[in-house]
Amino acid sequence: MFDKLYVFDFDGVVCDSTDECMITSWNTWQRWNRRDLKRRSVAEFSFEEKSEFRKLRPRVRGAGEYFILNVILENKIKIENQEDYEIQLGLHKEDIPKFKKLFLAERQDFRKDHPKDWVLLHSVYQEVIDILREISVEKKLYIATLKDFLSIRMILDFYNVDLPDERIFDESKILNKFDALKQIMKISNFQKKDLVFFDDNVTHLYESYADGFNVYLTAWSNPIPEYLEEAIIKNIPIIKDFKQLDLIINKG
């Protein structure tokens, strides 16, 4: 019996969605620039393209920010730290919502036309999937993510994680992760200390941690070293592997 409420981010925590995001991001960028080009396989990307995308991908917070990633890649802008990334974000803020809309439309087309291929581009962490199934049975699981609802629903269904729709707080329901936790606390009547949140992006944890929520930075998806350093500086606890995750959940 679980005595706390557990909230999981999705990309980077439940699964590695890098391949799907790389394909969808590239195709959206072509549409944005009115180029009649399309890719449907990771094999169509060069080693350098995959490597550069993977370096930047962990900094992206939501579909709209893939605009920033593509600007950086196309213009070969050097990003040394989070501050460099935030500068680019500030320069292109007006384009974020427009690109997000186009990105989600591109993803929807891909998901609809090639559903199984689309799902299998997400490499799930099986140990996490197993834990989600256990927690969900006890009605102690929520998902808080900047990913779209239908993507989450399809992946959870494919891997037999039985989670009600109302327990998925996706990009359409929340402003950010702090907002998600406040909403979940309000409807669940759990106290902050009994609400546990897992995310692989340390910038998603700052507000929640400062406000007293029980948060952890997950590190099994190889987050940017800078994020691990920031977590240590701010005393945000880090979970390095699935064994630690299991201990936290099963020992309460």
Protein Blocks (a to p, Z undefined) as FASTA:
>chain_A
ZZbdcdddfehplpccklmmmmmmmmmmmmmnopacddfbfklpcfklmmmmmmmmmmpg
cjklmmmmmmmmmnopacfbfklmmmmmmmmmmmmmmmmmmmmmmmmmmmmmmmmlmmmm
pccdfklmmmmmmmmmnopaccddfbdfklmmmmmmmnopacdfklpccfklpmblmlmm
mmmmmmnopafklpccddfbfklmmmmmmnopacdddfklopafklmmmmmmnopacdfb
fklmmmmmmnZZ
